[in-house]
Amino acid sequence: MMNVELYDRPGPLERRRIRLWTLVLAIPALAGVIWVVTTLREQGILDSEAWSILTDSEVIVSLLTGLLATLKVAGVTVVLSLVVGLLLALGRMSELRWLSLPTRVWVEALRGLPEILLVFLIYLGVPAVTGLNISTFWALVVGLVLYQSASMSEAFRAGFLALPKGQKEAAVALGVRGFKTLRFILLPQVIRQILPNLVSEMVRVTKASSLGFVIGYTELLLSGEQAIEYLGGQYAVPIFAGVALLYVIVCLLLSWVSRILSERLR
Amino acid sequence: MNAIIENIDVLLSGFLTTLGLSALAGFTSFFGGLILAGFAISNNPTLRKISMLYVALMQNIPAAAHLFFMIFILPVLGLKAPFFVLAIIGVTIYFSAYYCQAVRSGVNAIGRGQLEASRALGLKNMQTMRLVVLPQGLRNSVPPLINTTIALIKVTAIAGVFGVTELFGTMLQLINVNDSAVIALMLVTGIGYSLITIPAALAAAAVERKVAFNS
């Protein structure tokens, strides 16, 4: 997000004032940093021996395997949510009231629930009702899709509503039938328009997939926890830092793609 | 059904804990977000960079990882506090970034003309900020602030897994002893969350229409 120009470009006097303020604020900030570093060193957290665990090949492999599992969940969830979200959006915009009303209630209800509740609903609810076991992967994916498809359907709906009315009218005038209007005229424009949204949705899903930790699906966070449990508490901070960094890198890459796309499509 | 009637008081206290946790964490996160947003819109480039770095780092670490750090890793380092307090700190670190973005989006929605006009009128930077930017910016950011708060309430459910007995945590404990009432318990929990989130979402939409109408 870019700031609007809130100020004039600073002149020499203003620049000097800014520098002065930076210095004044830097003193307590520096004191804080020094305090944190000394406390951490006393606790032995900054030992290079503990941090060198991040170069251990087994740790790297297990974290990257976790990352791969995270991306697998995120990818499958996004694709499924796209399909279900489109159907929900079409249902909600339908002229048939018996279709649009229930879809609307469904979407609003699901968007108000915590994702973790939906994941647990599938994870514990499906075996309780049907007696069938569900794998942690699918429990996680279906739970996330329940939530994400509802929020994606709103993105689709906004995309459809933003299209000029003339598009649909022109299609009718040209004699294009209902499904073909959607497939060849409306949908391509809608997808183009909401593509950046979809990529940032991917960021949200990537982060939400960390709920796999809670139901025992070995994604990035859980593989980090397992590594800590296996190696011992003195490695907790370095390994957590590695896990957090991987999340940040993946999410920043995805946000970057979304920014590029939205600039391209404008 | 019996499981719910028998445990209605436990569920209710979980619901109230969720409300308390959300209110406290929401308050501290909003405060943190205001400071970060103040940094982000200041004319000091160092403060702007600090704010950007904080948001980029903290927003992209999942909520579950924040809470995991607070509740599993901090105690290993010898820092002991009740789970409830640790959960508030974890949620605050995460959501300050989101509240900052909400306030910034409101400020960014101010028309260029407003700022040009205030400059043309000869207002100083601080005056522009106080008289032009903040009144309009904060009003614009009410809908995203409400939506961020809704997201925060839903994220507090994760704290239930880490030993905080809020609504979701209470549900998990009850499921452990009443495994025949899984669906009913989840339904009641879901209704509990919806009671907070759906009215809030409606309010956000209403305010949004009003803001759009006024500008």
HADDOCK unambig.tbl for C-alpha pairs under 7 A between the chains (distance, minus, plus):
assign (segid A and resid 3 and name CA) (segid B and resid 108 and name CA) 6.12 0.50 0.50
assign (segid A and resid 4 and name CA) (segid B and resid 108 and name CA) 5.70 0.50 0.50
assign (segid A and resid 6 and name CA) (segid B and resid 115 and name CA) 6.64 0.50 0.50
assign (segid A and resid 7 and name CA) (segid B and resid 125 and name CA) 6.56 0.50 0.50
assign (segid A and resid 18 and name CA) (segid B and resid 44 and name CA) 5.88 0.50 0.50
assign (segid A and resid 112 and name CA) (segid B and resid 194 and name CA) 5.41 0.50 0.50
assign (segid A and resid 112 and name CA) (segid B and resid 197 and name CA) 5.31 0.50 0.50
assign (segid A and resid 112 and name CA) (segid B and resid 198 and name CA) 5.75 0.50 0.50
assign (segid A and resid 113 and name CA) (segid B and resid 154 and name CA) 6.75 0.50 0.50
assign (segid A and resid 113 and name CA) (segid B and resid 190 and name CA) 6.24 0.50 0.50
assign (segid A and resid 113 and name CA) (segid B and resid 193 and name CA) 6.19 0.50 0.50
assign (segid A and resid 113 and name CA) (segid B and resid 194 and name CA) 6.28 0.50 0.50
assign (segid A and resid 114 and name CA) (segid B and resid 154 and name CA) 4.53 0.50 0.50
assign (segid A and resid 114 and name CA) (segid B and resid 155 and name CA) 6.73 0.50 0.50
assign (segid A and resid 114 and name CA) (segid B and resid 157 and name CA) 6.73 0.50 0.50
assign (segid A and resid 116 and name CA) (segid B and resid 158 and name CA) 6.70 0.50 0.50
assign (segid A and resid 121 and name CA) (segid B and resid 186 and name CA) 6.88 0.50 0.50
assign (segid A and resid 125 and name CA) (segid B and resid 182 and name CA) 6.53 0.50 0.50
assign (segid A and resid 125 and name CA) (segid B and resid 183 and name CA) 6.05 0.50 0.50
assign (segid A and resid 207 and name CA) (segid B and resid 61 and name CA) 6.98 0.50 0.50
assign (segid A and resid 207 and name CA) (segid B and resid 62 and name CA) 4.71 0.50 0.50
assign (segid A and resid 208 and name CA) (segid B and resid 62 and name CA) 6.77 0.50 0.50
assign (segid A and resid 210 and name CA) (segid B and resid 62 and name CA) 6.65 0.50 0.50
assign (segid A and resid 210 and name CA) (segid B and resid 64 and name CA) 6.35 0.50 0.50
assign (segid A and resid 211 and name CA) (segid B and resid 64 and name CA) 6.61 0.50 0.50
assign (segid A and resid 221 and name CA) (segid B and resid 65 and name CA) 6.70 0.50 0.50
assign (segid A and resid 233 and name CA) (segid B and resid 76 and name CA) 6.34 0.50 0.50
assign (segid A and resid 236 and name CA) (segid B and resid 73 and name CA) 6.44 0.50 0.50
assign (segid A and resid 244 and name CA) (segid B and resid 61 and name CA) 5.87 0.50 0.50
assign (segid A and resid 247 and name CA) (segid B and resid 60 and name CA) 6.46 0.50 0.50
assign (segid A and resid 247 and name CA) (segid B and resid 61 and name CA) 5.87 0.50 0.50
assign (segid A and resid 248 and name CA) (segid B and resid 57 and name CA) 6.21 0.50 0.50
assign (segid A and resid 248 and name CA) (segid B and resid 60 and name CA) 5.00 0.50 0.50
assign (segid A and resid 248 and name CA) (segid B and resid 61 and name CA) 5.98 0.50 0.50
assign (segid A and resid 251 and name CA) (segid B and resid 60 and name CA) 5.91 0.50 0.50
